[in-house]
Amino acid sequence: MPRPAPWRLDPASYPKHETKQTRFQDLDTMGHLNNVAYASLFEDARVRMNQALGRVSRGKMAEGSFRAVVARNEINYLAEGNFPEDVEIALGIGKIGNRSFEMLSAAFQSGACIATCDTTIVMTDPKGIGLPDDFVTRLKAVQVRGV
């Protein structure tokens, strides 16, 4: 795996930031955060971003929103994560397509990037139309710097 582009390792490249607590149960037998913990931390931040974008409300699809699925989710592990230190998840929007968009995120501890996560979200319904214009406007407002 090639090293991520330098901008991916800089928290300032991402418009949104969330601090997540690590838990003792997140540790593997080697004493560092396990891969499931990373996936969970990224997922929680991604869901909250969808809420901020108006797609999700109280855990359900917001009225007037569109249906979408995660088509791809790739996590690159760059360094060990530790407990009990918090993890800062920095995220924003990458490429925007006609019926899909990327959510790019990175996890940081002590200022160092410990993982990146690239998620492609694809609109499934309604069929035959693109992402709503007002939603694309909201996506563009939180695009990462560096794409």
C-alpha positions, 0 to 999 in steps of 0.5 A, a space after each residue: 500500500 502506498 503512503 497516503 498523499 501528504 494532505 490526507 495526514 493533515 487534520 487541517 485538510 478536513 472541514 469536520 472534526 469529532 473527538 471519540 473516546 476509546 474503550 478498553 474493549 477496543 483493544 486486541 491481544 497486542 494491547 492496541 486498538 483493533 481493526 473493528 474499533 477503527 471501523 466503528 470510530 469511522 462509522 460513527 463519524 460518518 453517520 454523524 456527518 450524514 446527520 449534519 448533511 440532512 440525510 439522517 434524522 434520529 437514526 432514520 432516513 430524513 423526510 424527503 431524503 434519498 436512499 443510499 448504501 455504502 458501496 465501498 469502505 477502505 481503511 488503511 492502518 498507518 500506526 497503532 492506536 492506543 487506549 485510553 487516549 481519545 481519537 480525533 476523526 477528521 472528515 469531509 467530502 471527496 469526489 462527488 458524482 452524479 449518483 454517488 459521493 466519497 466521504 474521506 476521513 482520517 483518525 489522529 492520536 497525539 497529532 499523528 494520523 493512525 488510519 485513513 478511511 475512504 467510503 463511497 456512498 451510492 444513491 439507490 432510490 429514486 432511480 433515474 435521477 442524480 443527487 438532489 442539487 441542494 444536497 450537492 451544494 451541502 456536500 461541496 460546502 464540506 469538501 476536503 482541501 487537497 482533492 
